[in-house]
Structures are given as C-alpha cells and as structure tokens.
Amino acid sequence: MEKYDVVIIGAGIGGLFCGAFLAQIGYKVAIFEKESYAGGLCSSFKNKGFVFDVAIDSIGGLKEGEFLQRVFRKLNIEKKLDLIQMQPIRRNIFPDFSIDIPSDVSTYKERLKKLFKAEENGINGIFSFMEDFYKQSISSVLGDESVDTFKLRNLMGKSFQSLLDDYLKDRRLKGVLSSYCTSLGLPSREVSAIAAINTLIHYVKGGACRVRGGIQKLTDLLVDLIKDHSGEVHLNEKVEKILTEKNRATGIVTKKQRYISSKYVISNMDLKTLINSMVLDSAMDKNRVERLNKLEVSGSFVIAYIGTDLDLRENKLASSLGCFPSYEVDAMLNKNKNAFFGLSIPSILDNTVAPKGSYNMVAYWPLSEHKTLDKNEIANKLTKQLDRLIPGLSRHILLQQIADAKTLFRYTGNYNGAAYGWKQNAGFYANLPILRNLMENFYITGHWAGLGGGVMPSAISSLRVARQISKEKIEI
C-alpha cells in the first residue's frame, strides 16, 4: 500500500493551498483530482484563442501587507505571477447613477457621502464598525489577537440588512452597500453580516487583482510548488472511499483501485457527497452528520463566456461591472426584470487572454433559488441586457458558451452546482463547530470549510488546517 503523510481529495484552490503549505514544511503530500486539470472553479479554459476564467472575477486581499499577499509571499509565488491591479475594482451601475469602487476605504466613503449627503454619520459609523471587525477577523487568523466575542456573538445571527438598518436610512445607499452580497449568492436580508462584511472589506481595503494570462497561472504555480517539495498531484484520479479504523481516517481508495495509506486525510470536495457515500457511518460522529445533512448549500450561476470583436475601448468600460436594474436588494438574485447580473472583461486590462482586436467577457447571473432553469433562456436575457449596456454587442459575438448549475455539478461534484459551498445565511456561522472533528485525522478545506467561496477564504481555511496538522504556527 502506498503511504503518505497527507492525502488531499480534490485539487481545487483550497486543496492546493493546503498542500502547498504542508509540502513546504516537509510533509509528504499527495492530491487526487477527478478532473484532467487542477483548480476546480479557480481554473481557466481556452476556446478559439480566448482564455476564460471559469468562475473568478478577481482576487481580493493582495495589497502590500494584506492577508493574501502575505500568503503568496510565504509560498514564494508572488513574484512569479504578473498581477494586474484593478482600478476601479468594480463599477456598479444603478438606475440613476453609477459608482466606481476604489481599492481604498476612505475614498469609497467620500464618494458615498457625496451621493448621500444626509447619511454622512451613518456611513462613517458602519464603515468604522466593518473595518474594525474585519481587522479582528484577520488578526485572529494570524494569531495576533482574538475576535471581540461580544461583537461576534451579536453578529452571529444577524443579517447584513439588519446591520445596514442599524446605521442607515436611505434604501438606495443600502442597495449600493449590498452589491457584494451577490458574491455570496444571497440578498442582504438573508446573508450573514459576518460574511458580507469580510467580503466587502477584503476587496475595498485589500484591493482587487487579476492574474495576467488567467487564474490558471496561479493554480499551476501551486501545483509546481507542491511537486518541487516532493509532493504529488494526481489528475484523472477520482477518490471513491475514505479508509477508516474506528473513528479515525487512515487513507483512501481511488476509482482505479489504488489503496493509499495516510496519517491525515483532507477533503476539498463536496462534503454532502463525502459523508453520505464515501465513509462508513460508524466512523463519523452521528450527530454532526445529521446536522450537516440539514445544512443548505449555496446557489449557483448561469454563466455566459463570450468572445467579441467589438471595439470595447470606445465604451470606456471598467474591467468588472455590476449591473443593478433596481435598488430592491431582495430582487437582485431572482429570475425577474430586476435581477442583477455581473460582467467581467479581463481583456480590457490583459491583452493576452483574447486574440488581437478581440475581447473576452464573462457575464454571470448568480441565482439563490434551487430551481431547474433554462440556461439558454437566461443567456438570451443576459445578451439583451448586455446589448443595452454595450450597444451592438450581439452583432459582434464570435463565440458564446453557456454554463449553469448542471455544468458546475458535472465538473466540481458540488451538490446542486453550489458555487460558494454552504449557504452563508444569517446564523450559519454557529454551525462551524460541526464542520470539525467529524473523524480523527480528517480535515476540511476550501469553501466547504464554511468560510465562503473565493480565493482568500479558501487560503484562510487552508492555513488553519495546515497549522492544526503541523501543530505549529506557520508564520505568514
């Protein structure tokens, strides 16, 4: 039987970060991935000379001294990536105005105060609260200080809408500040205030970047780092079973009937599938499994990957756009005329991801409802909305490829095509303890660890797991 210190199931970004941390400090690591490529939702694909990132608009937290920048520096990959700073990090378009979101909290506050003069005190108050909470959250991960337990307890069951109501009155301003809730797949009245704060501030304070050439460059660097430290990444090798002794994980069995022994098993895959079909019931804590099965997963996407030869420079577009036909934040993620859609145009900043004279763009419609929807019907609606934003676009489309929840499920195995792991609703964070200690020597990383989707939450969960396994404070 082959033996390793650590086996990781799934080469998504969380599994790769965790494997990199552990391989770098001497652990013998092997990652097993069912697909022919690494990265999961944090990967890129090519079509007719265009490069498309599967499900990443940008990476936050990469300013000097910010959390993810420190992670990249620790793993010696920062200088190997060509990172493109986005300015603005996003342009949000509302019915009667648009606002460019800068990568600076003070500047953003001033722009908001010019638009909403009567809300100056509320804007100062809520940003002071959010910045302080975010700082404590990151410091607790780094081990510098703990989160204010009173503040955390008050936020634990609170929605972001409820927090906005504590400070603000103007519904339009609340709609503006709710814009990043779309990155969590929930309207502000449902989404956890904790998740919304950390998502918003890690972009506005930490900046937003794109990787020149596509996000796959980051994924491939992490794979190379693991291999350079005697680790292994096995593609096209699906894990079908976790081996156990009593309540301890001891290894895995792959579809190719390879029996692998390991001291630790880390899951970077859909947790519902794992606990219900890959592990003996007797090996897991029965109460935790029952509670996990009751947890809801996040919504998914309909995504249109588009190549165009329309000259977009004339439109003076930002590289990342959020389009909000209404201020009614509860309607942003439903299938109606007020539905939000996002648009990512990497080729405005990066001419390596599209043929000369052409542009790539990714239009996405995050959905909070688990319903069977006609992806082509939604794609047609998206195209009409894009035509209003960019006149003439529909006549200049060179290619269009559509993905939906079924597509995401096929390539990731995520339950219902979940885009962000668990549903980050108010009260969700009280469930984090049940995601730990399902079995001895078994750990969870990536968005199924409960910290949300995206590169930075995955890196946080990975650092935590690496520290737990190594029993040492891995400094970043």
N, C-alpha and C positions, 0 to 999 in steps of 0.2 A: 504493500500500500504506500502511495506517495505521501510524504509528510511535509507540512509547512507550519510556520508559527501562526500565520493568519491567512484565512481564506475569505475573500470578499465576493459576494454574489451580486453581480451587476457592475458594469463599467460606466455607470452614469457619473456625473461630476462629483457627487458625494463620495462614491466608492473610490474614484481616482484620487481625490484629495486625501482621503483617509489612508489609502495605500501608499501615497507619496510620503505623508508624514511618518508612517511606520517604517517604510523601507529606508528612509533617510537616516533613521536611528538604529538600523541594523536588524530589523525583523525580516524574516523570510516570508515574503508576501506573494500570494497568487490570486489573481482576479479572474473570474469566469463570467463571460458575457454571451448571451444567447444570439446577439446580432453579429453581423460581419464587421462592425465598426464600434469604436468606443465613443462615449459621450451622452447617449440617450437623447434627452431633449436639448442638451447642450452640445449639439453637433451641427455639421453643415453638410449640404449635398450640392451637386453640380448638375446643371441641365442646360445644354446648348450654350455653354460658355458663361452662364450666370452661376454665381455662388449664392446659396440661400442658407441662412441660419435657421434651424428648424423651429425653435420656439424661444429665442433670446433676442430681446430688443437691444439691451445694453447691460453693462456690468457696473454696479454701483460700489462705492467704498474704496476707490483706488487713488484718491488724492494722497499726497505725501503724509505719512503718519496715520492714515486711516486703516481700519482693520484688514481689509483685503489686500491693500498694498503691502502691509507687514507680512501677510501670509505669502504673497508672491515673492517677496524678498527672502523670507525664510527658506522657501523651496528653490531659490536661485533661478526663478523663471522670469522675473520682472524685466530684466534687460534682454531677454530672448524674445520678448513679444513687442510688436510695434503697436502700442496702444494709442488710439485716437481719442483725444478729449472732445466731448460733445458740448457745444455751447451755442444755443441753449441745450440743456439736457432733454428738454421736451417743449413743444409748443402746443398748448391746449386751446382749442377753438370752441367757443361757446356761442350761443345765438346772437349776442350783441357785442361781443368783444373777443379778443384772443389775448393770451398771456404767455410770454416766454419764461420758462422756469430756469433760473440760473443755477449754477453749482455754488451757491453762496446763500446762506440763510438770511443774512442781513439785507442783501439786495432783494431777495424774494419778498421779504417782509415789507420793504419800502414800496415795491411795485403793488403789492396788495393794498397797502394803506392809501396809495394814490387813487386806486379804483374804488375803495370802500372807506372813505374818509371817516364816517361815523363809527367805524369798527376798530379804530387805532388801538384802543386799550385792549380789546379782545384779541386782536392779532398779536400784540406784544405778549399777552398773558398765555395764550395757547402755545405759541412757539417757545416761550421760556419753559413751559411745562414739558413739551415734547423733546426739546433739546436736552434737558436735564435727565429725563427718563432714558433717552437713547444713550447718553453718555454713561449712565449707570449700567445699562444693559451690556454695553461693550466692555466696560471695566470689569464686570462680573465674569465675563468670558475669559478675559485676560488674567483674572485673578488679582486685579489691583484693588477692587472694592466690591462689596455686595450691593445688590439692589435694595433700595429702601422698601422694606417688607410692607409697611403701611401703604405706601403708594402702589406697590404691586398688588396687594390684596384688593384695594379699591378699584384697580383697573381690570382685575381678573375676569369679572363677569360683565364688564362694561363694553358697549358697542362704541364704534368711533363716532356715530351720530350723536350718541349721548354725551360724549366728550365735547364735541363741537357745540352742542346746545348749552353746555356749562359756560362757554366763553362768548359765543357769537349769536347774533340775531338774524342777520341777512341771509336768506336762503340761497342767494346766488353765491355768496362767499363760501357757504357750507358746501355747495356743489363744486366749487373750484378746489377746495381742500380735499374733497372726496375723490378727486380724479385718480389718485394712485390706488384706490380701493379696487379699481378694475384689474390691477396687477395681482390681486388676491382672489379675484373671481366672485366677489360678493359686494352688494351695495352697503353703504355706510351704516345703515340701520341694523345690519346683521353682523358685519365683520368685527372681529376683536379689535378693540382700541390698541392693544399691545402690538398686534401685527401691523396695523395701519401706521402707527407712529414709527415703528422701526423701518418699514418700507419707505415711507415718505422721507424721513430724515437721512437715511443712509444714502439716498440719491442727492438730496439738496445740499447736505453737508459734505458728503463724501465724493460728489461728482459722479458723472457717468462716462463710460468709455466704450468704444468698440475695438475689437481686435482686427487689425488690418489683415485682409485675406479671409476673414471669417472666424467664428468661435472655435472651429475645429483645430485651429492653430494652438489654442490653449489646451484642448483635450489631448492632442498629440504630444505636446510638451510634457504633460503629466504622465502619459504612458511611457515616454522615453525616460523620464526621471526614475520611474519605478524599475524599469529594465536596467538602467545604469547602476542601480543599487541592488542588483541580483534578484529583483522581483520578476514576476511573470504576469502577462496579460493574455488570457486565452479567449480568442474570439470564436464565434460559432460553436460555443460550448455551453449549452443550457444546463443549469443545475436543476435536478428533479427532486432531490431529497436531502434533508439535513440529518446526519447521523447523530445519535444521542446515546448517552448512558445515564439512565435515571433521568435527572432533570438538567443534564449538562450537555451542551453541544460539543461534538467531538470531530466533526468533519462533514463532508458532503458526498453525494453520488451524482454524477453528471448523466445526461442522456446517452452519452457514449459508453456508459457503464464504467467510468473511471471512479474508483473509490479513493477519496482524498482524506487523509487524517490531518487535523489541525488543532492547535491549542485554543484558537479563538475563531469564531465564525461571525462575520459582519454582513448584515443584509442591506443592500442598496436597491432592493426591488419592492414591488407592491406587497405590502405587509398582509393584506387580507388573503391574497393567494398563498403566501407562505404559511400562515398559521392554519389555514384550512385544508391544505393539500400536500404540504411538504414536510411536516413534522408530526410525530406521534403525539396524540392528545395528552398522553400520560407524562410527556416530558415538559409540558408547559404549565404555568400557573393557570388553573381553570378559570378563576375569577377574572384575571386580566384578559384572557382570551374572549370571554363572554362580553366584557366591556368594550374590547377592541372591535368586535363584530358589530356593536351598536353604533360605533362612530361613523359619521358620514364622511365621504370623500369630497374633494373639491369638484367644481365644474370643469368643463373642458373648453375647447376652442373650435371655431371654424376658421381656417387659415387659408388665404389665397396668396400663393407665391407667383409674382408677376414679373415678367421681363418686358420692357418697353423701349422703343426708340424715340419717344417724345422727348424733346429737349426740356428737361425739368429746371434748368438754370433760370429760365425766363419767369418761372413761378415763384422764385425766391422762397422755396420751401425749407423748413427745418428738417433735419435728418430723422427726427422722431416726432410724431404728431398724435395727439389725442383729439378725437372729434366728438363733440357732445351736442346733439341737436336740442337738448333740454337741460334745465337745471334740476329736474326731478331726479334726484340721485337714485331713488328706488327703481327707476325705469331704465337705468343705464345698461343693465345686464339682462334685459328681457327682449323677447322677439317682438318688437313693435317699432313704430316710427321714431321713437325717442332713443333707440338703442345706440349705445356708444360703439365706436369702432376705432381701432388704433392703426397707425400706418408707420412702418419702419422703412426708411430709404437709405440703406448703408452706402450706396454708390455715390450719394451726394458728397460724402467725405472720403470715400475709398474707391479709387478707380480700378482697383484690382479685382473687384467682385462682379464686374459686368463687362461685356465686350465694348470696344471703343465706340463711342457715340450712343451707347445704350445705358439703361439704368435698371437695377433690380429694386423691387419693393415687396414688402410683406404686409398685407392687410389682414387684420385679425379681429375677430368678434368673440370675445370671451363670453361664455354662457354659464349662468349659475343654475340653470334648470337641467335635470337629467331627463331629457326627452329625446325621442328619435326625431331628428330634424333633417330636412332635405338639404344636404350641403350645397348642391348646385343652385337651389332656390336662394339660399342665403348668399352664396357667392355672386349671384346676379344682382341682388340688392346692394351688396358691397360695391360692385362695379358701378352701379348707378350713383351711389353716394360719392365714390371716388371721382366720377365724371363731373359732379358738381364742384368738388374741391379742385380738381385739375382738369379744366375743360379740354376735351378732345382726347383724353387718355384712352377711352375704349376703342378708338380707331387706330391706336398705335400699340396695341398689345401684341407682342411677339410670341409670348407663351403665358399660360396660366395653369397652375397646378393647384388642386384643392385638397386640403386635409380636414378631417373632422375627428370627433371622439373615437370613431371606429379605427381611424388611421393611427391615432395616438395609442390606442389599446394594442393594435397589431404590432407596433414597433417597440413599445415600452412594457406592455403587460399591465399597465396601470388600470385598476378597476374603473370601469366606465370611462376610460380615457382621461382619468383625472390629470389635470395639468399642474397642480400645485401640491399633490399629496392629500393630506387631510383638509377638511373644510375648516377654515380658520374663523369660525364664528365666535361671538362673544361667549365666554365661558370655556372655550376649547382648551385654554392653557392649563386648566385644572386637571386635564386628562394626561398631561405629560408624564406623571409618575408611572402610569400603567404601560408606557412605552419602554420602560426599563425593567430589567430583571425578569423577562419572560422565561428565560433559562439561564443557567450559569454559563459564562464564557460566550454569550451571544449578545450582539450589539446591533443597533440600527443607525444608519446614517442617511444623508440626503433628505428630501422633503418628507419622507415617511417618518423621520425622527421627530416631526411635529413643529419645526420652526418655520415652516413655509417653503415656498418654491423660490428658485433663483440661485445664483452663484454664491452670494455671500451667506445666506442661511445654511446652504449645504457645506460651505467651508467651516462655519461655526460648529455644526454638528460633527463634522469630521475631526476637528481639533479636539473636541470634547472626548470622543471615542478613543482617539489616539492617546490622549492623556490617561484615560481610565485603564487602558490595556497596559501601557508602559509604566504606570504608577509613578510618572514623573511629570513635572510641569514643563511641557515643551514650550520654550520661550519663542515669541514671535516679535 
